[in-house]
């Protein structure tokens, strides 16, 4: 098992457990994560944690479903699937996830954003509230003038790597959308375990639309920030702590998370 980055240890004091050792408590300002972004990149799309178990560790977060079946949004203790068909549905407690990050959202910061913000300006606003750990959980409620989001279809064995799946993702464009954006910002020292930088999902107020955020321009709204100080990481069988990311991994993740192919279908 690879060692944790010392910078991450100093910042987040991560605890690593297997499924049979996860507990039911959910301390404030702690994120709970199942699996790693490195495992997801390699096609590890089968998980061992149910959404019922996940619910005990947080009420806000994001991730995906078994077989990489769409995007998951957790908000106010409800878990939603945004499928590649564009439909939203609530997730049953007995369904499983191969990758998810949640926390018991307890914001330290609440800011009214009365003026429009571009996506980059919104990220810059979040950056103003980063603690020493380099990690925050984020919730933004408001009207978004423009959103570009994506989802991915369920996969079948033998699983393709995430980069190949992302090339077939479905894109969505929405305007004047009342919605809530949720997600996390992790430091560079979390690379391999998590996606460094901002990872955001969105769900509409009427619970009909949602997905992984590629860009979101805010007309007006409210930003809430939970300054995270600890992490608990559950590793499914066969998943180990990753070695330091290879130089090419950062470019692959950037392409997957923020720069979708123009050839992807739009909806």
N, C-alpha and C positions, 0 to 999 in steps of 0.2 A: 504494500500500500504506500503510495507516494506521501511524502510529508506535506503538511500544510505550509503555505507561504507564511514566513514569520511575521510579515506586515499584517496579514489577515488575522493571525493569532492575536497580535497586539490590539488590533482594532475591534474584532468581533467575538473573540474567545469562543470559536465554534466548537460545539460538541458533536461528535460523529457516532451514530448508533445504527444498528440493524433493526429490522421491522419488529422483532420480538422484544426489543428494549425501548421502544418509544413509549413515553408516558402521556398521560392525558392532561397535564397542566399546560397552560399557555401563558407564560410570564409576559408582562407588558414590555414593549420595546425589544422583543425577540422575534426573529423570523424563523419559521419552520420550513424546511425544504426537503423534498424527496427527490433523490437522484441528483445528477449534475448536468450542466450544459454540455460538457465533453461527451458524456454517455449519450445524450440526445443527438449530438452531432454524428455519432457513430451508428445511430439507428437502434438504440435501446428504447423501444416503444412499448414495452410491457412492464408495468409497475406492480407493486405489491401493496400499496396504501390505498384504502378505500376513501371515498369522499366523506363518509361518515366519520372515519378516523381523522381525516384532514380537518373537518369542521371543529374538532376539539382543540385545534392548534391555532385557529385564527378565523376572522370574519371578513378579511379583505385580502385579495391576492390575485394571482394569475397562474396559468400553466396550460396543460393540454389534457386530453383524455387517452385512455388505452388505445393503442394502435395509432397514436398521433391523430386522433379523430377530432379535428377542429381546435378552436381556441377556448380556453376556460377563463371566465371572469368570476371572481368571488367578491360580493358586495353585500354588506349588512347581514352576513351569515348565510346568504343564499349563493348557490353555485350554479352557474349558467354555462351552457355550451353554445358557442357561435360556430355553426357548421359551415362547410364549404358551399352549401346550398344557399346560404344567407339567412337560414332560420335560426332562431334562438329557442332553447328549451332548458328547463331546470334539470339538473343532474341528480339522479337517485343516489342515496347513501351507499348502496352496494356496488356502484360502479367504481372503477379504479383509475389511477393516474400514473403515468410513467415519469412525469415531471410537474411539480407544482411548488409555488412559494406563497406562503400565507403568513399573516400576523394578526394578533388581536389589536386592531387599529386604535391607538390612543394618541391623537395628535398633540404635539407640543406647540405647533404653529398654526394659525388660521389667518389668511390674508384675503381681503376682498380685491378682486382684479376687475376694476370697473372699466378699464380701457382695453381695446383689442390687443391681443398678443399673437404674433406668428408662432409657429411651432418652435423655432429656435429661441425666440424670446421667452416662451413658456418654460423651456428647459433651463434657460439662464435664470429665470425666477426661482426655479427649484434649487439651483446651485447656490443661491444666496443663503440657503438654510441647511447646508451640509454640516454635520457634526464631525468630531475627530475620527469616528469610525468610518466615515465616508459613505455611510449607508442610510437611506431614508425610505420609508413607505409613503406613498403619495396618493391623495384623492383630490380630484378637481371636479366640482359640480358646476354646470353652467350651460351656456349655449355656444356651440362650436360652429363657426361660419363655414368651415370646410374640414372634412376628415377624409383621409385616405387610410384604409385598413385592409387587412387580409385575413384569410383563413386557409386551412389545408384539408384535403380529403383524408379519410381513414386509409391506412396502409395495410397491405397483406404481406405475409412472409414469402420469400426472403425480403426483409426490409431494406430499402434503399437508404443511403446516408441522407441526412437532413438537407444538405445542399442540393441534392437532386430532387428531393420532394418539394423544396421551396421553389424550384423552377416551374412547378406545376400549380402553384398557389392561385387562389382566386382573389382578385382585388375588388374592393368596394369603394365608391366615391359617394359621400353624403354632404349636403349643404344645409345650413341652418338647423342643426341637430341639437336638441336638448338631450344631454347625456352626462354620464359620469365616467371620468378617466381614472383608472387605478394602476398602480405599479410600484416599481422600486428603482432606486439608483444605487449601484454597487461600485466599490473602488476597483482600480486596476488589479490590486492584489487578490481579488476574488476570481480572476480569469481562470477558466477551466471548470471551476465549481459553479460560477454564475456568469451572466453576461455583464461585463463591465459597462458602466454608463447607465443609460436610462432604458428600461424595459416597461412598456405601457400597453394596457388593453383598455378597450372602451365598451360601454354598454348604454344603449339609448334609454331615456327615461320611461318610454312605453314598453321596454323590454322586447322589442322586435328586431333590433339590429345590434351587432357587436363584432369585435374582432381584435386582432393585434394591430396596434397603431403604428403606421408608417409616417404619418404627418397629421397634425391637428392644430388648426388655427382657432383660437378662442376669441369670441366676441365679448363675453363678460362671464364672470363666475367667481367661485371661491376655491382657493387652494388651501388644503390642509396637509401638514407634514408631520409624520411620526419619526423621530430621530432614533434609529435602531442601534442598539449597543451589543447585541448578541445574536448568535445563529445556532440552530440545531439542525443538523444535516442527517437525514436517513438515507442509507445506501441499500437499494434492493440487491438481492443475490446476484452475483456476477458483476456488480458495479463497484469499482474501487475509486479511491481518491485519484484524481488525474495527475499526471506529470505536468510540469510547466508547459503551457501551450506552445506549439510550434509557431514559427514566425508567420506561416501562411494561415493559421487558424483565425487570427484577428481579422484578416481580409475576408475570409469566408463568412464569419459571423456578421461582419458589417454588411456584406452583400445580402445575407439572409434576413437580417433584422431591419435594415433601413433602406435598402436600395433594390427593390424588386425588379425582375426582368420586365421590360416593356411588352414582352410577348405573353405575359400572363393574362388570363381572361378577366374582363372587367364585369362588374355587376352593380 
